[in-house]
C-alpha cells in the first residue's frame, strides 16, 4: 500500500481527498494546510490520521511514498521542490509553475533523483473527451485538418468572482493557465506537438487581476498538420438559451470524411458526413463532473508508482503543454506568430 499526503485542504484539496478514498492501492496518512483549522477539518471529514500546519513538520514526522500538491500555482513550485528534495514522488496540480524555467528545473530535479513527477492536467482524463479521442482514432472524420474548441464559463463581476475558487481574483495569469492550458494538453494528446501559436488575450472583468478572455490559433505537426482554434472566455455572457455553463467545452473536428462534434449540452457525440445526416452517440454518464478527472488521474498516478511506468502527463511531457500555453502570452505581447522549437 502506497502512503501519501495531500498538501492543501481548500475545495481543490478536498476533491483530491475524496478521490484518494476510492484508490485502493494508496492511503492518505496526513494532510497539510497553513490554516490549521482547515487541515483539522479535512482530516476529520476524510478519515486522515494526522494533520499539520506546515510542510517541514510533515516531512520530519511522516514516512511517505508520495505527496499530492493541491495548493494552486502561487504556492506550488516551492512545495514540489521540497518534496522532491525529501525523496518523495509528486503529483502536482496544473500548471506546475507560471515560469517555464522553474518548471523545467523541477522536472530536472525529479529526473536527477529518479522520482516520478506527474502534472494533473484534468481535461484529458474526462470521459467525454476520451470518447471524442476514441472517435477520432477510429477514423470518424478521416484525416483531420481543423478543430474548434469553444468554452464559456462566466465569472461574477464582484469578488469573489468564483465562490468555489476565491483565489482566482488575485491571479496574474488567469484563463490561459487555469483554463486553456488543460485544453492545450488535450490537443497535444490527440494530435501531437504544437509548433506555432498566434493569440490574443484581454482582461474585461474588473473583479479579477488576470486575463479572462483568450483566443489562440495553433498548428500541430502530428501525422498530418491540424489547425486548431481555442476560444476560452470567462468574461462574456453564456450562449443564447443557456442558463448555466455547459458541463464541458463544445468541440468540432473536421476531416476528409466529415466532422465529429462533442455537444456537452445534448451530451452526445455527433458524426456528420459529407452526404448529410448525422449519427448521435450518447456520452458516458458521469455522476460527479468535478470529481471525475481526479478519480482517473490519481488512480493512474498510483498505478504508475506501483508498476514503475512513466505516467501520462509526466513532468517532461507536461513541459511541452506549458510551453505552448505560455506562447499565448508572448504572442499577445508581440502581436506576432510564436514558433515553438522541436525538443
C-alpha positions in Angstrom: 0.0 0.0 0.0 1.4 3.4 -1.0 1.5 6.0 1.7 0.8 9.6 0.8 -0.1 13.1 1.9 -2.2 15.9 0.4 -0.9 19.4 0.6 -3.7 21.9 0.7 -7.2 21.5 2.1 -9.3 24.1 0.2 -12.0 23.0 -2.2 -9.4 21.7 -4.6 -7.6 19.6 -1.9 -10.9 18.2 -0.6 -11.8 16.9 -4.1 -8.4 15.2 -4.2 -9.0 13.7 -0.8 -12.4 12.4 -1.9 -10.8 10.8 -4.9 -8.0 9.2 -2.9 -10.6 7.4 -0.8 -11.5 5.4 -3.9 -7.9 4.5 -4.9 -7.5 1.1 -3.4 -3.7 1.0 -3.7 -3.0 4.2 -1.8 -3.7 5.5 1.7 -3.5 9.2 2.7 -1.7 9.4 6.0 -1.7 13.1 6.5 -2.9 16.5 5.3 -1.2 19.9 5.4 -2.7 23.4 5.3 -1.4 26.7 6.6 -4.9 27.1 8.1 -4.7 24.6 11.0 -8.4 24.5 11.5 -9.0 23.7 7.8 -6.4 21.0 8.0 -8.1 19.5 11.1 -11.5 19.7 9.4 -10.2 17.9 6.3 -8.5 15.3 8.4 -11.8 14.6 10.3 -14.0 14.6 7.2 -11.9 12.2 5.2 -10.6 10.0 8.0 -7.0 11.0 7.6 -4.9 10.0 10.7 -2.8 13.2 11.1 -2.9 16.9 10.1 -0.2 19.6 10.1 0.0 23.3 9.5 3.4 23.3 7.8 5.3 21.1 5.3 8.5 20.9 7.3 6.8 19.1 10.2 5.1 16.7 7.8 8.4 15.8 6.2 10.1 15.3 9.5 7.5 13.1 11.1 5.9 11.1 8.3 7.3 8.2 6.2 5.7 8.6 2.9 6.0 7.4 -0.7 4.3 10.4 -2.4 2.6 13.8 -1.9 -0.3 15.3 -3.9 0.1 19.1 -4.1 -3.3 20.8 -4.3 -2.5 24.4 -3.5 -2.6 26.2 -6.9 0.1 27.8 -8.9 1.1 30.6 -6.5 2.4 28.3 -3.8 3.1 25.1 -5.6 6.6 25.2 -7.0 8.4 25.6 -3.7 6.4 22.8 -2.1 7.2 20.5 -5.1 10.9 21.3 -4.7 10.9 20.5 -1.0 9.1 17.2 -1.5 11.4 16.1 -4.3 14.3 17.1 -2.1 12.9 14.8 0.6 12.9 11.9 -1.9 9.1 11.8 -2.5 7.2 11.2 -5.7 4.9 14.1 -6.5 1.6 14.6 -8.2 1.4 18.3 -8.9 -1.6 20.4 -10.0 -1.8 22.2 -13.3 0.1 24.4 -14.0 3.3 23.1 -12.5 4.6 26.7 -12.5 3.8 30.0 -14.2 7.5 30.1 -15.2 8.8 27.7 -17.8 12.4 27.8 -16.4 11.2 27.0 -12.9 9.0 24.1 -14.2 11.9 22.7 -16.3 14.2 22.9 -13.2 11.7 20.9 -11.2 11.5 18.3 -13.9 15.3 18.1 -13.9 15.4 17.7 -10.1 12.9 14.8 -10.3 14.8 13.1 -13.1 18.1 13.5 -11.3 16.7 11.8 -8.2 14.8 9.2 -10.3 11.5 10.3 -8.8 8.1 10.4 -10.6 6.7 13.9 -11.2 3.2 14.0 -12.8 1.1 17.1 -13.5 -2.6 16.6 -13.1 -3.9 18.1 -16.4 -7.6 17.3 -15.9 -9.3 17.5 -19.3 -7.5 14.6 -21.0 -9.0 12.3 -18.2 -12.6 13.3 -18.7 -14.8 10.5 -20.1 -16.4 12.9 -22.7 -13.0 14.0 -24.1 -11.7 10.4 -24.1 -14.7 9.4 -26.1 -14.1 12.2 -28.5 -10.5 11.0 -28.9 -11.6 7.4 -29.5 -13.9 8.6 -32.2 -11.1 10.4 -34.0 -8.8 7.4 -33.5 -11.5 5.1 -35.1 -11.4 7.2 -38.3 -14.7 9.0 -37.8 -13.5 12.1 -39.7 -10.8 10.5 -41.8 -7.7 12.6 -41.9 -8.4 15.6 -39.5 -7.4 19.1 -40.6 -9.3 21.5 -38.3 -10.5 21.6 -34.7 -12.5 24.3 -32.9 -12.9 24.3 -29.1 -15.4 26.8 -27.6 -15.8 27.2 -23.8 -17.8 29.8 -21.8 -17.7 29.9 -18.0 -18.5 33.5 -16.9 -17.1 34.7 -13.6 -19.1 37.1 -11.4 -18.3 40.8 -11.7 -17.8 41.2 -8.0 -15.4 39.5 -5.6 -15.1 36.6 -5.1 -15.6 36.1 -8.9 -15.8 32.4 -8.2 -17.4 31.2 -5.0 -15.6 27.8 -5.2 -12.2 29.3 -6.0 -11.8 32.7 -4.3 -8.1 32.8 -5.1 -8.8 33.3 -8.8 -9.4 37.0 -8.2 -5.7 37.7 -7.5 -4.0 35.5 -10.1 -1.8 37.4 -12.5 -2.3 34.6 -15.1 -5.9 33.5 -15.2 -7.8 32.0 -18.1 -4.7 30.8 -20.1 -3.0 28.9 -17.3 -6.2 28.0 -15.3 -8.4 27.0 -18.2 -6.8 27.0 -21.6 -3.7 25.1 -20.6 -5.6 21.8 -19.9 -7.2 22.1 -23.4 -3.7 22.7 -24.9 -2.6 19.5 -23.2 -5.6 17.7 -24.7 -4.8 19.0 -28.2 -1.2 17.6 -27.9 -2.6 14.3 -26.5 -4.9 14.0 -29.6 -2.8 15.5 -32.5 0.8 15.7 -31.4 3.1 18.6 -30.8 2.2 22.2 -31.3 4.6 24.1 -33.5 3.1 27.6 -33.8 0.8 29.9 -31.8 -1.0 33.1 -32.6 -3.1 34.5 -29.8 -4.9 37.4 -28.2 -5.9 37.9 -24.6 -8.0 40.5 -22.7 -8.9 41.4 -19.1 -12.5 42.5 -19.2 -13.8 41.8 -15.7 -12.9 44.4 -13.0 -13.2 41.8 -10.3 -10.2 39.8 -11.5 -6.5 40.7 -11.9 -5.6 38.3 -14.8 -6.9 37.9 -18.3 -10.4 36.4 -18.6 -10.5 36.0 -22.4 -8.1 34.2 -24.7 -8.3 33.3 -28.3 -5.5 31.1 -29.7 -4.8 29.7 -33.2 -2.4 26.8 -33.2 -0.9 24.4 -35.7 0.1 20.9 -34.8 2.6 18.6 -36.6 1.5 15.1 -35.9 0.8 12.6 -38.7 -0.8 15.5 -40.6 -0.9 19.2 -39.7 -4.1 20.2 -37.9 -5.2 23.8 -37.4 -6.7 24.5 -34.0 -8.8 27.4 -32.7 -9.2 27.6 -28.9 -11.8 30.1 -27.8 -12.0 30.3 -24.0 -13.9 33.2 -22.4 -14.6 33.6 -18.7 -16.0 37.1 -19.2 -18.7 37.1 -21.8 -22.3 36.0 -21.2 -23.5 32.5 -21.7 -24.6 31.5 -25.3 -28.3 32.2 -26.1 -30.7 29.9 -24.4 -28.2 28.7 -21.7 -28.9 29.5 -18.1 -25.8 27.8 -16.7 -22.3 26.9 -18.1 -22.1 23.7 -20.1 -20.5 20.7 -18.4 -17.5 21.0 -20.8 -16.3 22.6 -24.0 -18.1 22.3 -27.3 -15.6 20.7 -29.8 -15.9 20.2 -33.6 -13.2 18.4 -35.6 -13.3 18.4 -39.4 -11.6 15.9 -41.7 -11.5 14.3 -45.1 -14.6 12.1 -44.3 -16.7 14.6 -42.3 -16.9 16.1 -38.8 -17.1 14.9 -35.2 -18.8 17.2 -32.7 -18.9 16.9 -28.9 -22.0 18.6 -27.7 -21.9 19.0 -23.8 -25.5 20.3 -23.6 -27.1 17.5 -25.5 -24.5 15.1 -24.0 -23.8 13.4 -27.4 -21.0 12.8 -29.9 -22.4 13.7 -33.3 -20.8 12.4 -36.5 -21.6 14.2 -39.8 -20.7 13.0 -43.2 -20.4 15.0 -46.5 -23.7 13.5 -47.7 -25.9 14.9 -45.0 -27.5 13.5 -41.9 -25.9 12.9 -38.5 -25.3 9.9 -36.2 -25.5 10.6 -32.5 -24.0 8.6 -29.7 -24.6 9.4 -26.0 -21.7 10.5 -23.9 -20.7 8.2 -21.0 -22.7 9.2 -17.9 -20.7 11.0 -15.2 -22.3 11.2 -11.7 -19.9 13.9 -10.4 -18.1 16.1 -13.0 -15.9 17.9 -10.5 -14.6 14.6 -9.1 -14.4 12.6 -12.3 -11.0 13.6 -13.7 -9.3 13.2 -10.2 -10.5 9.6 -9.9 -8.9 8.8 -13.2 -5.6 10.7 -12.9 -4.9 9.9 -9.2 -5.6 6.2 -9.8 -3.2 6.4 -12.8 -0.5 8.1 -10.8 -0.8 5.4 -8.1 -0.7 2.6 -10.7 2.5 4.1 -12.2 4.2 4.3 -8.9 3.5 0.6 -8.2 4.4 -0.6 -11.7 7.3 1.8 -12.4 5.7 3.0 -15.6 6.1 6.6 -16.8 2.8 8.3 -16.3 0.8 10.2 -18.8 1.4 13.9 -18.1 4.8 13.2 -16.8 6.8 16.3 -15.8 8.8 16.2 -19.0 5.7 15.8 -21.2 3.8 18.5 -19.2 6.5 21.0 -20.1 5.5 20.8 -23.8 1.9 21.8 -22.9 3.1 24.6 -20.6 5.5 25.9 -23.3 2.6 26.2 -25.8 0.3 27.9 -23.3 3.0 30.4 -22.3 3.4 31.2 -26.0 -0.1 32.5 -25.9 1.1 35.3 -23.6 4.1 36.0 -25.8 2.1 36.2 -29.0 -0.4 38.5 -27.3 2.6 40.7 -26.2 4.2 40.9 -29.6 1.2 40.6 -31.8 3.1 38.0 -33.9 3.3 34.3 -34.5 5.3 32.3 -31.9 7.2 29.3 -33.2 7.8 26.5 -30.8 11.1 24.7 -31.3 11.3 21.0 -31.5 12.6 19.3 -28.3 
